[in-house]
Amino acid sequence: MTNSSKRKEEIHLVNGGVKQSTWSKAFNSNAVWEEKDEFLDVIYWIRQIIAVILGVIWGVAPLKGFLGIAIFCIINAGVLYVYFSSFQQIDEEEYGGTWELTKEGFMTSFALFLVVWIIFYTALHYD
């Protein structure tokens, strides 16, 4: 029996057959992701939340230029990498490898970050 199937069996017994919500699994380090798309959705939405938060901070700060973009990319990729490799401890190969998980939803979060950053920067610091 593989480690993944053994873990699913243990969680099923612990939960008494009760299905957990997606967000309760997202914040539980022992969660079992039965559906691949469910975990990818969590990755996607965490990225969007990070994009909005960092966009507001960068706009208020007032951070400008390439430095702001580079720091966003590092934080966004880094936080998600730590989340899925250390906190969730999933097998990256089930999802196409580390790179596939790292880039999941990245471009949409980048666009959202830019919009929020520009709006807050313009509203607060434009003469």
N, C-alpha and C positions, 0 to 999 in steps of 0.2 A: 504494500500500500504506500503510495507516495505521501510526502509530507503535506502537500496541499489537500489531498482528499482526506487524510487523517484529521487535519485541522478543521475542515468543513464538518466532518462528523462530530468532532468534539464541540464545536460551536452550536451545532444543531441540538445536541443533547443539553448543553448549558441553557440555551434559550427556550427549551421545551417546545421546539417547533414553531416558535413565534418569529415572524419575519420582521427584521429591523428596518427602520426607514433609512433612506440613503444618507441623510445628513447625520444621523446618529452613528452610522458606520464610518462616516468620514472622520469623525472625531474620536473613534475608538481604535486603538492601535491593534487590537486583536480581531478586527473585522475580517470577515470572509466575503470576498467579492465573487458572487456566483455568476454574474453577468459582466462581461468585459466592458460593454458600453456604459454600464452604471459607474464604474470607476473612472472611465475616461470623462464622463460628464462632471464628476466631482473635480477632476484635474482642471477641466475647462472653466468651471465657475469659480474655483479658487483663484485662478489666473485673473479673471475679470475683477474680482474683489481686490486683489493686489494692485491691479492697474488703476482702479478708481482711487484707492488710498494713496498710492504713490503720485498720481497725477495731482491730487489736492495738495499734498505736501510739497511737491516740486513747484506748483503754482504759487503757493503762499511763501515759500522759502526766499526768494525768487531764484531758482536755479535755471541756467540757460545753456543752450548749445549741446555739443556732442557729449560733454561730460554727463549731463542729465540723462541722455539717451543710453549711454554706456552703463551708468550705474543702475538704471531701470532694468536693462537686459540682464545684468549680473544678479541683481536681487531677485528678479522674477524667476529666472532659471534656477538659481541656487535654492530658493525657498522650496520650489516644487520638487527639486531633486532630493533634498533632505526629507521632504514629506513622504515621497513614495519609496525611497530606499531605506530610510532609517525608521520613520514613524510607522508606516504601513507595512514595511518589510515584504513587499510583494515580489514575485518573480518577474523581473523586467522582460524576460524572454517570452512570457505569455502574451505580452502586449506589443511585441515587435522590437524590443530592446530599449535601452536607456534613451537613445536619441529620439525614438518615436514618442516616448512619454514626455521628454523634455520639450519637444516642439509642439505638443498637442495644445491647440488653441493659442499659440504664442502670437500669431499675427493679428488676430482679433483683439487680444489684450493690448498689444502694442498700439493699435489704432485707437482704442478706447483711452489708453493712457495719454496719447497725444492730444486728443480732443479735450479731455478733462484738464490737462496741464495748460493748454492754450487758453481755455476759457477762464480758469482761475488766475493765470498770470496776467491776462489782458484786463480782467475785471479789477484786479488789485494794484497793478503796477504800470498801467498804460497812462501816459501823460496826456 
